[in-house]
Amino acid sequence: MNCAEIRPQLGAFVDDELQSSLRDAVEAHVARCEACARALSRHRLLGDELRAHVPREQAPAALRDWARAAVRGEARAPAIAALPAPRRVRPAWGRGGWLAAGFALAACMAVAVGVTQQLASRDVLARELVAAHVRAAVTGHVSDVISTDQHTVKPWFNGRLDYSPPVADFADAGFPLEGGRLDYVNDRAVAVLVYRRNRHPIDVFVWPARRGAPRLAPAARDGYQIERRLVAGMECWAVSDLNATELRAFMERYAQHFAPGH
Amino acid sequence: MAGSTRERARSTSAHERTAPNGPPGLTPAEQSRFELEILVHLDVAYRVARRLLRDDHDAQDAVQDALLRAIRYFAGFRGANGRAWLLAIVRNTCRTRRRRDWLRMGVEFDESHHGDTDAVEPPERAAERSATGAAIERALADVAEPLREVIVLREVEGLSYKEIAAVINVPIGTVMSRLARARAQLERVLARAGEGVS
């Protein structure tokens, strides 16, 4: 066999998917053809690189939990990942010139608007948080664990998350603890503590802070206020339809309670 | 335009027909069989969906959709290969979603929806990964979809040609030729990115 016949077989040869007669032919050929031997080692290297560098992620715990519940017929149909936002629609290449043009336009707009990565990710996060808050209210699925007792709410997260959110009741300050739930935000399962001020529910989303995480100014969105604090090494984001002043007062109280020396 | 309208109608109704509604009923015996034969492949399903859709959130959504379908059609699962069976459903779900997203694009045009993966990935997460790994993953994301799926199934997940043929529903010969094209394209992309496999 000549090089032109051998080359298309190299991939299958590396994958050990050739019939033995063909395999022998390829083996014999690469033994004496340097160019094909080089092509063969390029094939091998590519495979090695892919296996070495493409991460083999595990499914997120929340997805796994949901899946187990679904098998038992216990999963709620609109599932954790069914966040209404963010919807990112991307063009598939080669579906026609107008799509390419649309994408080019989108790229130009992105540049023109000058959205920085941080601003964009803050907006996405703000949108996700508000969506999660609204969804909880709309579906009535506000709390997975309903308790005004911090010693019930805090342990409830054990085993459901790999961290423990700071929980305390602030009924004395007019912000009673109502419960907690798991939600899925910012590409991860997060703890949500549910407080209430008069008739206004307050969701506090908590996840471990990362070094180098952007410090983002709170942004109101669609009539909802957002307040962020770093508390005991945790990112804490409160979302509520409460007015900005009271929500800030709440978050100050919350942060102060867990401050060192308190 | 008539064609795309027709396609929209078809894809919408196809989606609605298969949309999850109501709890699917598996007997307790089926439940444990499902866990053992199908659910053990959840990680693979999640990874493949991620690489096909290039978006974590969409991928999780698609996996949930696919699992609900798998549960519903589990009675029809006779084969020995639960992984290939589940992946075929995941892959079809991903394709349906992409088609749907495409058709929506005209109505839901929003600049913030069109950023690439890098713009949306939290910076702290991107930094966690090695530079090479990130470059390779970017290159992989750049490979055209019909080629990307074969290379992901083969090189990342280690499926045999026969399994891949079952997942994407084409003859083995087609798997072989697509894989050859996929590798060639990936090498070109990597070389262009200056991260060529030397």
Interface residues (C-beta under 8 A of the other chain):
Chain A: P8 G11 A12 D15 E17 R42 H43 L45 L46 G47 E49 L50 R51 H53 V54 P55 R56 E57 Q58 A59 P60 L63 R64 W66 A67 R68 A70 V71 R72 G73 E74 A75 A77 A79 I80 A81 A82 L83 P86 R87 R88 V89 R90 P91 A92 W93 G94 R95 L99 G102 F103 A106 A107 M109 A110 V113 V115 Q117 Q118 A120 S121 D123 V124 Y184 N186 D187 R210 R211 G212 A213 P214
Chain B: P20 N21 G22 P23 P24 G25 L26 Q31 F34 E35 L39 L42 D43 A45 Y46 R47 R50 R54 D55 D56 H57 D58 Q60 D61 V63 Q64 L67 L68 I71 R98 D101 W102 R104 M105 E108 F109 D110 E111 S112 H113 H114 G115 D116 D118 A119 V120 E121 P122 P123 E124 R125 A127 R129 S130 T132 G133 I136 E137 L140 A144 E145 I151 R154 E155 V156 S160 Y161 M176 S177 L179 A180 R183 L186 E187 V197
